[in-house]
Amino acid sequence: MTREIRVKVERDGSVEADFRGFVGDDCLEEAERLAGILARFGLEVDPVRARRKTPAEIEAETGVEEEERDRVPTRE
Amino acid sequence: MSVISSYRTRIRLSPERLVGGEVDPTWRLMEEAVQAAADELGGRVTDRITDYYGRVTVCDFAVVTPEFPRGVGVRVEPSGEVVFIYDHYGGYQRVGAEIRERIAQNYTALAVARALEQMNYSVEIGEAGGGRGEARAVVVRGTL
């Protein structure tokens, strides 16, 4: 599955990163890795907010219905 | 899980331009960002700016454009912090700010592109917006 990170850099220097095609917590790990490398390139990034994508958005990107995976019963 | 995250950014270069006899990557990036801003605005890169009275200030980098011949300078403080210096007296506030923002935006985009390349992503850089009354955004797309 193709993974994509789309980063929009606004005129005021703020950035919005859209992680596409990631499953589970992979995107959070990738975001941390990206932030670490950016620091080495002289760019410090402070998270302002993060929005979890809607199931419809995720399904459109990956074909995986994330809500369905969340419904798998777990042992008490 | 896939997310959309927003970040504030701050540029901080290596305090020293030369590290181990080579130009530090952060300084190289700033050089590229400054050159790109100059090209985009029909200007040129230099190492000095002037003020309203014609006094010269030497900087680490500077961009001079036809719209703002006094120029916008980039000075790197001993801490690595980047300071933009220019004299906007006489109606040059907007053009000065535009050059400053272009340099910072280009630096940020180039840093993101280099970082994604290091993570083995294939990288493309494009633009979004920039139409009438709309601020231009730079979009860096990395695919793996």
Backbone of each chain as ProteinMPNN parsed JSONL, in Angstrom:
{"seq_chain_A": "MTREIRVKVERDGSVEADFRGFVGDDCLEEAERLAGILARFGLEVDPVRARRKTPAEIEAETGVEEEERDRVPTRE", "coords_chain_A": {"N_chain_A": [[0.838, -1.189, 0.0], [0.563, 2.224, -0.847], [2.186, 4.788, 0.869], [1.761, 8.094, 1.964], [2.948, 11.331, 2.651], [1.764, 14.451, 2.952], [2.678, 17.682, 2.994], [1.725, 20.856, 3.784], [2.919, 24.036, 3.455], [2.417, 27.0, 4.909], [2.175, 30.56, 4.319], [2.804, 31.929, 6.637], [4.586, 30.284, 7.796], [3.623, 28.182, 9.239], [2.782, 24.68, 9.292], [0.913, 22.006, 7.78], [0.428, 18.67, 8.119], [-0.457, 15.885, 6.304], [-1.116, 12.639, 6.75], [-1.255, 9.839, 4.845], [-2.608, 6.673, 4.102], [-1.571, 5.214, 6.168], [-1.579, 2.759, 8.732], [-2.978, 1.93, 11.873], [-0.883, 2.965, 14.582], [1.18, 3.8, 13.053], [1.461, 6.203, 11.666], [1.841, 8.086, 13.643], [4.304, 7.36, 14.677], [5.821, 7.807, 12.4], [5.506, 10.531, 12.14], [6.878, 11.462, 14.38], [9.426, 10.637, 13.743], [9.888, 12.149, 11.466], [9.82, 14.741, 12.576], [12.1, 14.648, 14.169], [14.15, 14.434, 12.258], [13.74, 16.792, 10.875], [14.529, 18.644, 12.789], [17.252, 18.306, 12.717], [17.726, 19.493, 10.338], [17.423, 22.089, 10.96], [14.859, 22.946, 11.534], [12.509, 23.477, 13.843], [9.666, 21.933, 15.12], [6.503, 22.472, 16.515], [3.797, 20.77, 17.713], [0.458, 21.76, 17.064], [-2.216, 21.015, 16.743], [-3.969, 17.915, 16.245], [-5.865, 16.042, 14.035], [-7.861, 13.288, 13.932], [-8.568, 11.297, 11.142], [-11.727, 10.877, 9.498], [-13.66, 7.815, 9.375], [-14.597, 7.486, 6.774], [-12.812, 9.02, 5.273], [-10.446, 7.617, 5.727], [-11.052, 5.146, 4.643], [-11.351, 5.846, 1.997], [-8.726, 6.37, 1.35], [-7.206, 4.076, 1.979], [-8.729, 1.826, 1.715], [-9.32, 0.319, 3.853], [-11.521, -0.388, 6.443], [-11.416, 1.312, 9.163], [-13.0, 1.615, 11.462], [-14.303, -0.797, 11.655], [-12.223, -2.475, 12.407], [-11.787, -1.546, 14.945], [-13.911, -2.585, 16.27], [-13.454, -5.17, 16.939], [-13.805, -7.691, 19.339], [-12.385, -7.497, 22.609], [-10.501, -9.178, 25.182], [-11.668, -9.168, 28.509]], "CA_chain_A": [[0.0, 0.0, 0.0], [1.356, 3.458, -0.919], [2.066, 5.736, 1.975], [2.032, 9.447, 1.485], [2.911, 12.44, 3.608], [1.576, 15.686, 2.193], [2.917, 18.777, 3.938], [1.395, 22.169, 3.224], [3.653, 25.069, 4.182], [1.701, 28.262, 4.738], [3.011, 31.756, 4.217], [3.265, 32.328, 7.965], [5.553, 29.293, 8.264], [2.971, 27.025, 9.861], [2.645, 23.557, 8.365], [-0.129, 21.011, 8.037], [0.897, 17.401, 7.554], [-1.542, 14.933, 6.069], [-0.54, 11.296, 6.64], [-2.224, 9.027, 4.099], [-2.266, 5.281, 3.846], [-0.954, 4.603, 7.349], [-2.502, 1.935, 9.512], [-2.632, 1.898, 13.297], [-0.12, 4.103, 15.081], [2.346, 4.023, 12.19], [1.616, 7.604, 11.259], [2.386, 8.841, 14.777], [5.739, 7.06, 14.712], [6.447, 8.472, 11.258], [5.504, 11.972, 12.443], [7.97, 11.706, 15.326], [10.673, 10.463, 12.998], [10.012, 13.332, 10.599], [10.153, 15.897, 13.424], [13.497, 14.491, 14.583], [15.037, 14.749, 11.126], [13.586, 18.226, 10.595], [15.344, 19.383, 13.764], [18.635, 18.273, 12.224], [17.78, 20.442, 9.221], [17.225, 23.439, 11.466], [13.448, 23.318, 11.627], [11.847, 22.969, 15.044], [8.211, 21.914, 14.917], [5.685, 22.301, 17.722], [2.431, 20.393, 17.335], [-0.611, 22.659, 17.506], [-3.376, 20.141, 16.899], [-4.008, 16.749, 15.352], [-7.249, 15.592, 13.828], [-7.967, 11.939, 13.391], [-9.435, 11.314, 9.968], [-12.994, 10.157, 9.632], [-13.604, 6.487, 8.741], [-14.799, 7.62, 5.324], [-11.558, 9.52, 4.694], [-9.464, 6.523, 5.785], [-11.447, 4.117, 3.687], [-11.07, 6.36, 0.656], [-7.282, 6.337, 1.109], [-6.569, 2.778, 2.162], [-9.625, 0.707, 1.452], [-9.521, -0.397, 5.11], [-12.522, 0.24, 7.293], [-10.777, 1.342, 10.466], [-13.996, 1.446, 12.525], [-14.572, -2.224, 11.767], [-11.136, -3.087, 13.176], [-11.944, -1.136, 16.338], [-15.018, -3.294, 16.899], [-13.057, -6.532, 17.28], [-13.915, -7.798, 20.792], [-11.138, -7.725, 23.349], [-10.734, -9.914, 26.438], [-11.753, -8.295, 29.698]], "C_chain_A": [[0.885, 1.255, 0.0], [1.095, 4.31, 0.316], [2.462, 7.107, 1.46], [1.985, 10.423, 2.649], [2.847, 13.712, 2.782], [1.679, 16.849, 3.178], [2.653, 20.108, 3.239], [2.069, 23.236, 4.083], [2.986, 26.406, 3.887], [2.678, 29.437, 4.739], [3.564, 32.194, 5.584], [4.221, 31.298, 8.57], [4.917, 28.096, 8.944], [2.822, 25.909, 8.827], [1.504, 22.646, 8.799], [0.322, 19.733, 7.344], [-0.25, 16.411, 7.487], [-0.903, 13.568, 5.822], [-1.581, 10.383, 6.015], [-1.707, 7.607, 3.925], [-1.58, 4.592, 5.007], [-2.01, 3.845, 8.144], [-2.034, 1.934, 10.969], [-1.884, 3.152, 13.708], [1.093, 4.432, 14.214], [2.568, 5.497, 11.866], [2.184, 8.443, 12.407], [3.889, 8.618, 14.892], [6.462, 7.79, 13.577], [6.52, 9.985, 11.495], [6.643, 12.317, 13.403], [9.317, 11.619, 14.632], [10.942, 11.688, 12.117], [10.439, 14.553, 11.425], [11.615, 15.84, 13.862], [14.462, 14.854, 13.473], [14.944, 16.231, 10.78], [14.442, 19.069, 11.548], [16.805, 19.409, 13.313], [18.823, 19.214, 11.036], [17.419, 21.857, 9.67], [15.783, 23.887, 11.56], [12.821, 22.65, 12.854], [10.346, 23.038, 14.822], [7.5, 21.641, 16.246], [4.274, 21.926, 17.295], [1.405, 21.385, 17.897], [-1.887, 21.854, 17.727], [-3.249, 18.973, 15.935], [-5.455, 16.298, 15.249], [-7.222, 14.197, 13.224], [-8.941, 11.963, 12.214], [-10.702, 10.523, 10.223], [-12.856, 8.789, 8.967], [-13.762, 6.575, 7.218], [-13.518, 8.084, 4.639], [-10.523, 8.403, 4.643], [-9.786, 5.466, 4.747], [-11.136, 4.562, 2.264], [-9.584, 6.244, 0.319], [-6.724, 4.921, 1.069], [-7.439, 1.593, 1.759], [-9.886, -0.115, 2.707], [-10.54, 0.339, 5.956], [-12.028, 0.194, 8.729], [-11.774, 1.111, 11.599], [-14.302, -0.035, 12.746], [-13.493, -2.892, 12.613], [-11.292, -2.755, 14.656], [-13.014, -1.964, 17.049], [-14.66, -4.731, 17.263], [-13.085, -6.675, 18.799], [-12.56, -8.063, 21.445], [-11.473, -8.445, 24.646], [-10.744, -8.936, 27.597], [-10.615, -8.626, 30.652]], "O_chain_A": [[1.847, 1.335, 0.764], [-0.043, 4.518, 0.737], [3.367, 7.254, 0.639], [1.108, 10.354, 3.51], [3.757, 14.014, 2.01], [0.857, 16.977, 4.086], [3.282, 20.433, 2.232], [1.822, 23.328, 5.286], [2.993, 26.879, 2.751], [3.843, 29.305, 5.112], [4.654, 32.759, 5.669], [4.621, 31.427, 9.727], [5.592, 27.099, 9.202], [2.745, 26.174, 7.628], [1.175, 22.527, 9.979], [0.567, 19.717, 6.138], [-0.921, 16.138, 8.483], [-0.232, 13.363, 4.811], [-2.655, 10.173, 6.578], [-0.531, 7.38, 3.641], [-1.056, 3.49, 4.846], [-3.173, 4.244, 8.213], [-0.834, 1.937, 11.247], [-2.193, 4.255, 13.256], [1.933, 5.247, 14.596], [3.701, 5.974, 11.801], [2.924, 9.399, 12.172], [4.651, 9.546, 15.164], [7.559, 8.318, 13.758], [7.486, 10.635, 11.095], [7.296, 13.35, 13.251], [10.224, 12.41, 14.891], [12.064, 12.188, 12.038], [11.321, 15.307, 11.013], [12.288, 16.869, 13.92], [15.477, 15.507, 13.715], [15.946, 16.855, 10.432], [15.009, 20.086, 11.148], [17.506, 20.403, 13.502], [19.932, 19.673, 10.761], [17.141, 22.722, 8.84], [15.509, 25.083, 11.656], [12.632, 21.435, 12.896], [9.816, 24.063, 14.394], [7.845, 20.72, 16.986], [3.622, 22.691, 16.585], [1.485, 21.79, 19.057], [-2.553, 21.988, 18.754], [-2.521, 19.036, 14.944], [-6.167, 16.189, 16.248], [-6.645, 13.962, 12.162], [-10.006, 12.575, 12.289], [-10.736, 9.619, 11.057], [-12.016, 8.62, 8.083], [-13.131, 5.823, 6.476], [-13.176, 7.604, 3.559], [-9.809, 8.251, 3.652], [-8.9, 4.957, 4.06], [-10.711, 3.763, 1.43], [-9.217, 6.047, -0.839], [-5.877, 4.6, 0.235], [-6.94, 0.499, 1.497], [-10.585, -1.127, 2.654], [-10.433, 1.548, 6.161], [-12.189, -0.807, 9.428], [-11.432, 0.476, 12.597], [-14.531, -0.472, 13.874], [-13.787, -3.762, 13.432], [-10.971, -3.572, 15.52], [-13.03, -2.041, 18.277], [-15.484, -5.441, 17.84], [-12.461, -5.875, 19.496], [-11.711, -8.763, 20.893], [-12.59, -8.341, 25.151], [-9.94, -8.006, 27.659], [-10.5, -8.011, 31.712]]}, "seq_chain_B": "MSVISSYRTRIRLSPERLVGGEVDPTWRLMEEAVQAAADELGGRVTDRITDYYGRVTVCDFAVVTPEFPRGVGVRVEPSGEVVFIYDHYGGYQRVGAEIRERIAQNYTALAVARALEQMNYSVEIGEAGGGRGEARAVVVRGTL", "coords_chain_B": {"N_chain_B": [[-4.36, 4.118, 11.822], [-4.895, 7.335, 10.489], [-3.836, 10.681, 10.351], [-4.334, 14.27, 10.397], [-2.104, 16.711, 11.011], [-1.222, 19.765, 12.611], [1.35, 22.197, 12.806], [3.429, 24.574, 14.472], [6.29, 26.362, 13.392], [9.851, 26.834, 13.747], [12.794, 28.334, 12.694], [16.103, 27.393, 13.088], [19.386, 27.787, 12.705], [22.59, 26.114, 12.428], [24.95, 27.37, 14.733], [27.45, 27.866, 13.688], [28.726, 28.492, 10.451], [30.557, 26.985, 9.022], [31.31, 23.651, 9.49], [33.526, 21.301, 10.499], [35.064, 21.994, 8.313], [33.281, 22.046, 6.244], [30.345, 23.456, 4.69], [27.654, 23.887, 6.81], [24.681, 21.854, 6.716], [22.286, 23.235, 7.356], [22.859, 25.875, 6.804], [23.347, 25.69, 4.112], [20.812, 25.068, 3.237], [19.482, 27.451, 3.891], [20.78, 29.174, 2.172], [19.844, 28.194, -0.269], [17.11, 28.683, 0.069], [17.01, 31.447, 0.218], [18.02, 32.13, -2.303], [16.015, 31.024, -3.901], [13.838, 32.615, -3.148], [14.704, 35.091, -4.08], [14.812, 34.568, -6.844], [12.1, 34.026, -7.362], [10.973, 36.5, -6.921], [12.106, 38.15, -8.7], [14.533, 39.221, -7.996], [17.823, 39.604, -6.503], [20.552, 37.897, -4.864], [22.463, 39.017, -2.156], [24.914, 40.369, 0.177], [24.283, 42.432, 1.785], [22.286, 45.103, 3.111], [20.432, 48.196, 2.772], [19.46, 51.182, 4.527], [16.846, 53.679, 4.987], [18.364, 56.008, 4.978], [20.465, 55.302, 3.444], [22.453, 53.95, 4.674], [24.627, 51.181, 5.136], [24.189, 47.766, 5.984], [25.821, 44.858, 6.77], [25.028, 41.47, 6.183], [24.351, 37.958, 6.833], [22.995, 36.771, 4.726], [21.191, 38.285, 2.023], [18.335, 39.611, 0.318], [17.598, 41.443, -2.487], [15.237, 43.276, -4.228], [13.557, 44.544, -7.207], [11.262, 45.857, -6.354], [11.842, 46.374, -3.736], [14.483, 47.803, -3.157], [16.146, 48.345, -1.006], [16.349, 46.022, 0.426], [16.075, 42.824, 2.151], [17.531, 41.476, 4.941], [19.199, 38.561, 6.247], [20.15, 37.501, 9.299], [22.174, 35.46, 11.267], [22.068, 34.631, 14.515], [24.353, 34.183, 17.325], [23.237, 32.066, 18.721], [22.051, 30.615, 16.779], [19.588, 31.359, 16.073], [17.401, 32.854, 13.696], [17.298, 36.035, 12.311], [15.423, 38.499, 10.704], [16.201, 41.396, 8.961], [15.296, 44.662, 8.043], [14.572, 47.853, 6.611], [11.602, 49.27, 6.633], [10.564, 51.737, 6.402], [8.598, 54.289, 4.932], [6.657, 53.109, 3.405], [7.248, 50.48, 2.739], [6.481, 48.218, 4.068], [4.81, 46.023, 3.369], [6.098, 44.807, 1.111], [8.54, 44.189, 2.21], [7.808, 42.394, 4.216], [6.809, 40.391, 2.602], [9.068, 39.367, 1.274], [10.509, 38.418, 3.463], [8.733, 36.467, 4.432], [8.637, 34.732, 2.253], [11.253, 33.725, 2.205], [11.352, 32.337, 4.65], [9.256, 30.519, 4.253], [10.167, 29.1, 2.025], [12.469, 27.978, 3.124], [11.382, 26.292, 5.071], [9.875, 24.532, 3.464], [11.919, 23.37, 1.914], [13.415, 22.12, 3.912], [11.569, 20.224, 4.822], [11.316, 18.711, 2.487], [13.934, 17.675, 2.179], [14.131, 16.195, 4.526], [12.126, 14.263, 4.149], [13.183, 12.967, 1.934], [15.399, 11.837, 3.102], [14.127, 9.954, 4.568], [13.579, 8.148, 2.721], [11.438, 8.697, 1.032], [9.833, 9.454, -2.097], [9.973, 12.595, -3.466], [8.002, 15.45, -4.244], [7.621, 18.863, -5.078], [5.225, 21.376, -4.936], [2.806, 23.987, -5.607], [0.123, 25.656, -3.909], [-2.881, 27.497, -4.005], [-2.462, 31.064, -3.993], [-3.856, 32.603, -5.697], [-5.993, 35.406, -6.594], [-5.976, 37.519, -3.879], [-5.364, 35.429, -2.242], [-3.223, 33.612, -0.13], [-0.096, 32.243, -1.082], [0.679, 28.846, -0.863], [3.118, 26.338, -0.173], [3.416, 23.054, -1.261], [4.59, 20.019, -0.165], [5.128, 16.82, -1.211], [5.463, 13.573, -0.246], [6.033, 10.273, -1.223], [5.88, 6.783, -0.534]], "CA_chain_B": [[-4.921, 5.457, 12.019], [-4.289, 8.416, 9.708], [-4.177, 11.957, 10.981], [-3.873, 15.536, 9.837], [-1.521, 17.427, 12.137], [-0.749, 21.127, 12.346], [2.529, 22.53, 13.603], [4.124, 25.848, 14.352], [7.683, 26.045, 13.094], [10.863, 27.851, 14.025], [14.058, 28.015, 12.02], [17.291, 27.63, 13.903], [20.535, 27.24, 11.986], [23.782, 25.819, 13.215], [25.601, 28.648, 15.034], [28.626, 28.025, 12.827], [28.48, 28.197, 9.031], [31.44, 25.891, 8.625], [31.474, 22.593, 10.497], [34.472, 20.328, 9.963], [35.558, 22.459, 7.015], [32.21, 22.041, 5.233], [29.197, 24.31, 5.014], [26.628, 23.13, 7.527], [23.478, 21.674, 5.893], [21.25, 24.248, 7.621], [23.271, 27.091, 6.086], [23.135, 25.419, 2.683], [19.361, 25.194, 3.008], [19.126, 28.874, 3.918], [21.288, 29.746, 0.919], [18.89, 27.792, -1.317], [15.826, 29.356, 0.318], [17.203, 32.859, -0.125], [18.151, 32.193, -3.76], [14.686, 30.753, -4.47], [13.007, 33.81, -2.925], [15.184, 36.126, -5.006], [14.374, 34.185, -8.195], [10.638, 34.155, -7.453], [10.559, 37.902, -6.858], [12.865, 38.905, -9.706], [15.606, 39.951, -7.323], [19.138, 38.957, -6.473], [21.087, 37.637, -3.522], [23.659, 39.787, -1.835], [25.242, 40.188, 1.595], [24.097, 43.686, 2.509], [21.051, 45.868, 2.897], [20.585, 49.617, 3.096], [18.266, 51.734, 5.17], [16.283, 54.89, 4.38], [19.42, 57.012, 4.831], [21.533, 54.777, 2.596], [23.484, 53.273, 5.477], [24.754, 49.778, 4.746], [24.361, 46.756, 7.032], [26.24, 43.573, 6.201], [24.253, 40.359, 6.758], [24.789, 36.634, 6.358], [22.375, 36.684, 3.406], [20.201, 39.343, 1.806], [17.635, 39.599, -0.966], [17.253, 42.77, -2.969], [14.327, 43.135, -5.376], [13.224, 45.844, -7.799], [10.225, 46.489, -5.532], [12.401, 46.759, -2.44], [15.928, 47.833, -3.383], [16.908, 48.358, 0.258], [16.606, 44.612, 0.687], [15.796, 42.142, 3.42], [18.716, 40.72, 5.352], [19.077, 37.43, 7.168], [21.302, 37.441, 10.196], [22.127, 34.298, 12.145], [22.586, 34.987, 15.829], [25.256, 33.152, 17.866], [22.429, 30.924, 19.174], [21.48, 29.944, 15.609], [18.294, 31.969, 15.753], [17.432, 33.635, 12.456], [16.64, 37.338, 12.443], [15.283, 39.22, 9.434], [16.352, 42.83, 9.211], [15.055, 45.546, 6.905], [13.987, 49.146, 6.947], [10.386, 49.382, 5.82], [10.051, 53.117, 6.474], [8.241, 54.901, 3.655], [5.678, 52.327, 2.636], [7.794, 49.195, 2.28], [6.142, 47.183, 5.046], [4.254, 44.835, 2.711], [7.093, 44.103, 0.278], [9.558, 43.632, 3.12], [7.236, 41.206, 4.854], [6.658, 39.334, 1.595], [10.383, 38.727, 1.067], [10.801, 37.682, 4.702], [7.883, 35.268, 4.491], [9.068, 33.818, 1.173], [12.491, 33.051, 2.625], [11.01, 31.372, 5.706], [8.41, 29.476, 3.661], [11.031, 28.257, 1.19], [13.343, 27.195, 4.0], [10.57, 25.235, 5.679], [9.545, 23.544, 2.428], [13.142, 22.642, 1.551], [13.767, 21.248, 5.039], [10.634, 19.091, 4.795], [11.668, 17.875, 1.33], [15.184, 16.957, 2.485], [13.851, 15.213, 5.582], [11.374, 13.148, 3.548], [14.137, 12.222, 1.094], [16.222, 11.02, 4.008], [13.28, 8.846, 5.019], [13.4, 7.338, 1.503], [10.24, 9.038, 0.267], [9.999, 10.2, -3.348], [9.45, 13.913, -3.087], [7.629, 16.458, -5.241], [7.247, 20.143, -4.467], [4.307, 22.145, -5.781], [2.217, 25.149, -4.948], [-1.337, 25.688, -3.792], [-3.367, 28.855, -3.764], [-1.709, 32.117, -4.664], [-4.746, 33.362, -6.588], [-6.314, 36.753, -6.14], [-6.268, 37.656, -2.46], [-5.122, 34.168, -1.538], [-1.795, 33.432, 0.138], [0.499, 31.081, -1.744], [1.217, 27.817, 0.029], [3.977, 25.36, -0.837], [3.012, 21.703, -0.867], [5.634, 19.011, -0.344], [4.445, 15.526, -1.219], [6.386, 12.444, -0.211], [5.357, 8.975, -1.35], [6.752, 5.646, -0.209]], "C_chain_B": [[-4.182, 6.454, 11.124], [-4.755, 9.736, 10.295], [-3.728, 13.128, 10.115], [-3.387, 16.363, 11.022], [-1.051, 18.807, 11.714], [0.38, 21.461, 13.309], [2.896, 23.998, 13.407], [5.586, 25.516, 14.107], [8.606, 27.19, 13.5], [12.176, 27.409, 13.391], [15.21, 28.339, 12.96], [18.481, 26.96, 13.208], [21.634, 26.828, 12.969], [24.466, 27.152, 13.514], [26.797, 28.915, 14.122], [28.294, 27.653, 11.395], [29.31, 26.993, 8.585], [31.577, 24.903, 9.776], [32.363, 21.524, 9.878], [34.946, 20.691, 8.57], [34.492, 22.469, 5.927], [31.069, 22.948, 5.677], [28.121, 23.44, 5.65], [25.355, 23.016, 6.67], [22.396, 22.738, 6.131], [21.582, 25.566, 6.901], [23.09, 26.908, 4.58], [21.657, 25.574, 2.334], [18.945, 26.659, 2.971], [19.595, 29.556, 2.638], [20.317, 29.435, -0.227], [17.579, 28.55, -1.174], [15.889, 30.818, -0.091], [17.279, 33.022, -1.644], [16.789, 31.999, -4.426], [13.779, 31.975, -4.315], [13.403, 34.913, -3.898], [14.706, 35.822, -6.429], [12.878, 34.423, -8.367], [10.198, 35.614, -7.545], [11.352, 38.788, -7.824], [14.006, 39.701, -9.114], [16.94, 39.241, -7.407], [19.59, 38.794, -5.02], [22.36, 38.451, -3.328], [23.982, 39.575, -0.353], [25.06, 41.476, 2.374], [22.758, 44.338, 2.172], [21.347, 47.336, 3.186], [19.32, 50.099, 3.796], [17.828, 53.007, 4.441], [17.368, 55.939, 4.091], [20.578, 56.527, 3.95], [22.648, 54.094, 3.366], [23.459, 51.779, 5.189], [24.902, 48.888, 5.987], [24.718, 45.434, 6.352], [25.511, 42.443, 6.945], [24.871, 39.036, 6.301], [24.24, 36.38, 4.956], [21.461, 37.902, 3.263], [19.58, 39.172, 0.424], [17.241, 41.03, -1.288], [16.364, 42.587, -4.189], [14.056, 44.521, -5.973], [12.183, 46.591, -6.963], [10.756, 47.005, -4.206], [13.929, 46.752, -2.523], [16.758, 47.92, -2.103], [17.249, 46.939, 0.683], [16.199, 44.128, 2.065], [17.003, 41.279, 3.757], [18.37, 39.58, 6.286], [20.344, 37.413, 8.014], [21.122, 36.252, 11.13], [22.82, 34.664, 13.453], [23.517, 33.882, 16.342], [24.506, 31.911, 18.367], [21.908, 30.09, 18.005], [20.126, 30.506, 15.207], [18.431, 32.868, 14.519], [16.64, 34.928, 12.651], [16.595, 37.995, 11.063], [15.376, 40.713, 9.729], [16.103, 43.616, 7.916], [14.412, 46.822, 7.405], [12.773, 49.36, 6.041], [9.812, 50.8, 5.828], [9.733, 53.636, 5.064], [7.361, 54.026, 2.789], [6.168, 50.98, 2.141], [7.447, 48.019, 3.213], [5.699, 45.884, 4.359], [5.313, 44.08, 1.91], [8.192, 43.492, 1.141], [9.066, 42.347, 3.759], [7.116, 40.055, 3.854], [7.988, 38.606, 1.363], [10.731, 37.864, 2.281], [10.018, 36.366, 4.75], [8.269, 34.25, 3.422], [10.308, 33.029, 1.599], [12.156, 31.97, 3.651], [10.187, 30.21, 5.147], [9.258, 28.525, 2.806], [11.938, 27.384, 2.052], [12.569, 26.01, 4.58], [10.27, 24.134, 4.668], [10.78, 22.713, 2.049], [13.556, 21.68, 2.663], [12.869, 20.012, 5.058], [11.003, 18.141, 3.655], [12.923, 17.047, 1.613], [14.941, 15.857, 3.524], [13.118, 14.002, 5.001], [12.29, 12.31, 2.653], [14.998, 11.308, 1.96], [15.452, 9.816, 4.54], [12.887, 7.943, 3.845], [12.086, 7.566, 0.766], [10.657, 9.665, -1.066], [9.29, 11.526, -3.153], [9.139, 14.781, -4.306], [7.249, 17.727, -4.492], [6.346, 20.896, -5.441], [3.774, 23.334, -5.01], [0.712, 24.999, -4.88], [-1.731, 27.127, -3.514], [-2.555, 29.871, -4.542], [-2.543, 32.913, -5.652], [-5.039, 34.732, -6.008], [-6.709, 36.77, -4.656], [-5.989, 36.407, -1.624], [-3.62, 33.991, -1.35], [-1.293, 32.157, -0.541], [1.008, 30.112, -0.683], [2.099, 26.883, -0.801], [3.576, 23.982, -0.333], [4.136, 20.724, -1.194], [4.967, 17.652, -0.187], [5.485, 14.425, -1.256], [5.616, 11.148, -0.311], [6.37, 7.859, -1.145], [6.09, 4.37, -0.697]], "O_chain_B": [[-2.956, 6.402, 11.026], [-5.913, 9.888, 10.685], [-2.875, 12.998, 9.237], [-4.16, 16.679, 11.927], [-0.549, 18.997, 10.606], [0.365, 21.059, 14.473], [2.702, 24.576, 12.338], [6.069, 24.484, 14.572], [8.195, 28.348, 13.583], [12.605, 26.264, 13.537], [15.273, 29.42, 13.545], [18.567, 25.734, 13.135], [21.6, 27.152, 14.156], [24.554, 27.996, 12.623], [27.112, 30.067, 13.824], [27.661, 26.628, 11.143], [28.831, 26.112, 7.872], [31.919, 25.281, 10.897], [32.011, 20.916, 8.867], [35.201, 19.816, 7.743], [34.775, 22.864, 4.796], [30.857, 23.177, 6.867], [27.731, 22.406, 5.11], [24.989, 23.966, 5.978], [21.672, 23.098, 5.204], [20.684, 26.277, 6.45], [22.728, 27.844, 3.866], [21.297, 26.127, 1.294], [18.151, 27.062, 2.121], [18.898, 30.408, 2.086], [20.01, 30.3, -1.046], [17.002, 29.004, -2.162], [14.946, 31.358, -0.67], [16.678, 33.938, -2.206], [16.443, 32.699, -5.378], [13.042, 32.328, -5.235], [12.546, 35.586, -4.47], [14.247, 36.72, -7.135], [12.439, 34.954, -9.387], [9.182, 35.929, -8.166], [11.273, 40.015, -7.768], [14.403, 40.732, -9.656], [17.158, 38.389, -8.268], [19.091, 39.445, -4.102], [23.206, 38.552, -4.217], [23.396, 38.709, 0.296], [25.594, 41.628, 3.473], [22.194, 44.14, 1.096], [22.378, 47.673, 3.769], [18.253, 49.498, 3.669], [18.384, 53.358, 3.401], [17.302, 56.659, 3.095], [21.55, 57.251, 3.739], [23.664, 53.704, 2.791], [22.393, 51.189, 5.019], [25.642, 49.215, 6.915], [24.001, 44.961, 5.471], [25.395, 42.462, 8.17], [25.793, 39.012, 5.486], [24.938, 35.837, 4.099], [21.015, 38.476, 4.257], [20.208, 38.663, -0.504], [16.635, 41.73, -0.476], [16.703, 41.821, -5.092], [14.295, 45.541, -5.327], [12.22, 47.818, -6.875], [10.209, 47.94, -3.622], [14.586, 45.833, -2.034], [17.947, 47.601, -2.115], [18.319, 46.69, 1.238], [16.009, 44.905, 3.0], [17.437, 40.455, 2.952], [17.381, 39.628, 7.018], [21.458, 37.323, 7.497], [20.054, 36.061, 11.711], [24.013, 34.967, 13.478], [23.469, 32.759, 15.841], [25.082, 30.825, 18.429], [21.385, 28.994, 18.205], [19.587, 30.18, 14.149], [19.441, 33.546, 14.332], [15.49, 34.92, 13.089], [17.597, 38.039, 10.35], [14.713, 41.223, 10.632], [16.624, 43.282, 6.852], [13.796, 46.862, 8.47], [12.909, 49.6, 4.841], [8.714, 51.037, 5.324], [10.51, 53.44, 4.13], [7.326, 54.189, 1.569], [5.579, 50.397, 1.231], [8.063, 46.956, 3.135], [6.148, 44.794, 4.716], [5.419, 42.858, 2.014], [8.707, 42.415, 0.84], [9.786, 41.352, 3.84], [7.296, 38.891, 4.21], [8.024, 37.379, 1.269], [11.187, 36.729, 2.141], [10.562, 35.307, 5.061], [8.23, 33.043, 3.664], [10.394, 31.821, 1.38], [12.615, 30.832, 3.54], [10.396, 29.057, 5.524], [9.088, 27.307, 2.859], [12.15, 26.208, 1.757], [13.048, 24.876, 4.577], [10.394, 22.948, 4.975], [10.687, 21.497, 1.885], [13.994, 20.561, 2.393], [13.339, 18.895, 5.28], [11.004, 16.923, 3.829], [12.963, 15.853, 1.317], [15.467, 14.749, 3.419], [13.445, 12.859, 5.319], [12.18, 11.084, 2.622], [15.285, 10.166, 1.6], [16.037, 8.798, 4.91], [11.998, 7.1, 3.955], [11.666, 6.728, -0.032], [11.695, 10.32, -1.156], [8.137, 11.567, -2.723], [9.91, 14.835, -5.264], [6.641, 17.68, -3.423], [6.668, 21.034, -6.621], [4.23, 23.644, -3.91], [0.105, 24.302, -5.693], [-0.998, 27.874, -2.865], [-2.028, 29.577, -5.614], [-2.03, 33.783, -6.357], [-4.404, 35.161, -5.045], [-7.664, 36.109, -4.25], [-6.339, 36.346, -0.445], [-2.839, 34.19, -2.28], [-1.978, 31.134, -0.566], [1.681, 30.508, 0.269], [1.848, 26.669, -1.987], [3.416, 23.77, 0.869], [4.574, 20.614, -2.34], [4.33, 17.366, 0.827], [6.292, 14.349, -2.184], [4.653, 10.936, 0.426], [7.537, 7.966, -1.521], [6.645, 3.284, -0.531]]}, "name": "protein", "num_of_chains": 2, "seq": "MTREIRVKVERDGSVEADFRGFVGDDCLEEAERLAGILARFGLEVDPVRARRKTPAEIEAETGVEEEERDRVPTREMSVISSYRTRIRLSPERLVGGEVDPTWRLMEEAVQAAADELGGRVTDRITDYYGRVTVCDFAVVTPEFPRGVGVRVEPSGEVVFIYDHYGGYQRVGAEIRERIAQNYTALAVARALEQMNYSVEIGEAGGGRGEARAVVVRGTL"}
